[in-house]
Amino acid sequence: MATDYDAPRKTEDDSESIEALKERVPDKSAGSIDSEDSDNPSSFDLPGADLSDMELDVVVLPPQADEFTCMSCFLVKHRSQVHHEDGGGFICRECAA
């Protein structure tokens, strides 16, 4: 079916007044403002903030039997990603491309 792009898009039945649209949208100034974001439960830190008193707990796993470290990008990859073995180690498919 062909579409006539020059034809008017709205009919009298489809049109709504600005006031009717404003009534449907909730007022942003009304209601309480949640001071704590659910995505970021801690306070927002600006770049360059002093984080020297913070501790970071990280579990480091030893290399698995089916993994290798690419000698070009130094990422740990699965053995299926080996492109070739260089003199000192393995090179992944992405670095060989």
C-alpha positions in Angstrom: 0.0 0.0 0.0 1.4 3.4 -1.0 1.7 6.2 1.6 0.8 9.7 0.8 3.3 11.8 2.8 1.7 15.1 1.8 -1.6 14.2 3.4 -2.4 15.6 6.8 -1.3 13.3 9.6 -3.9 14.1 12.2 -7.6 14.4 12.0 -9.9 16.3 14.3 -10.5 13.1 16.3 -6.8 12.4 16.9 -5.8 15.9 18.0 -5.5 16.7 21.7 -5.1 20.0 23.3 -1.9 21.0 25.1 -3.8 21.2 28.4 -5.0 17.6 28.0 -1.5 16.4 27.4 -0.2 18.4 30.4 -2.7 16.7 32.6 -1.5 13.2 31.6 2.1 14.0 32.4 3.0 14.0 36.1 4.4 17.2 37.4 8.1 16.8 38.0 8.2 19.4 40.8 5.4 17.6 42.7 6.2 14.7 44.9 9.3 13.8 46.9 12.7 13.7 45.4 14.6 10.6 46.2 18.0 11.7 47.4 19.6 8.3 47.1 19.8 6.7 43.6 19.0 3.0 43.5 21.7 2.4 40.9 24.4 4.2 42.9 23.6 3.5 46.6 26.8 5.3 47.7 27.5 8.9 47.3 28.7 10.2 43.9 32.4 10.7 43.8 33.9 13.2 41.4 36.9 12.3 39.2 40.1 13.0 41.1 38.6 12.4 44.5 40.9 11.0 47.2 40.1 7.3 47.5 43.2 6.4 49.5 41.2 5.3 52.5 39.0 2.9 50.5 39.7 -0.8 50.5 39.0 -3.0 47.5 38.3 -6.7 47.9 39.1 -8.7 44.7 39.3 -12.4 44.2 42.1 -13.3 41.7 41.7 -16.7 40.1 44.8 -18.6 38.9 44.9 -19.3 35.1 42.6 -22.1 34.1 43.6 -25.0 32.0 41.6 -23.8 29.0 42.9 -20.2 29.1 45.9 -18.3 27.8 47.3 -14.8 28.0 47.8 -13.1 24.7 51.3 -11.7 24.3 50.1 -8.8 22.3 47.1 -7.4 24.2 47.8 -9.2 27.5 44.1 -10.3 27.9 43.2 -13.7 29.2 41.3 -15.6 26.5 39.9 -19.1 26.0 42.1 -21.6 24.1 39.6 -21.5 21.2 40.8 -17.9 20.5 44.5 -18.9 19.9 45.6 -17.8 16.4 49.2 -18.9 16.5 52.0 -19.4 18.9 54.7 -16.8 18.9 58.2 -17.5 20.1 57.3 -16.3 23.7 53.7 -17.2 23.9 50.3 -17.2 22.2 48.7 -14.5 20.1 44.8 -14.2 20.0 42.8 -14.0 16.8 41.9 -10.4 17.3 45.5 -9.3 17.6 46.5 -11.4 14.6 43.8 -9.8 12.4 
